[in-house]
Amino acid sequence: MLTELIASIREYFSNNYPHVDMGGISDATISKYMERYYIKNEPFRTQMDCLYDYIVSQDLADIQE
């Protein structure tokens, strides 16, 4: 199930945030973020918006504008 979630997240970012290079972010990093208590119960789209903010704020990926 975790593999499916990570695949869904990567696909979502590819479709909705194509300017974010997710290739350099490990599955473990994504998984650890998604386990945070304030993220777990949010709708998927909200989770992705929060993950995007986290990636940008922590400079975890190259962002091409």
Helices and strands as residue ranges (DSSP letters): H 2-16, G 22-24, H 27-34, H 37-40, H 44-57
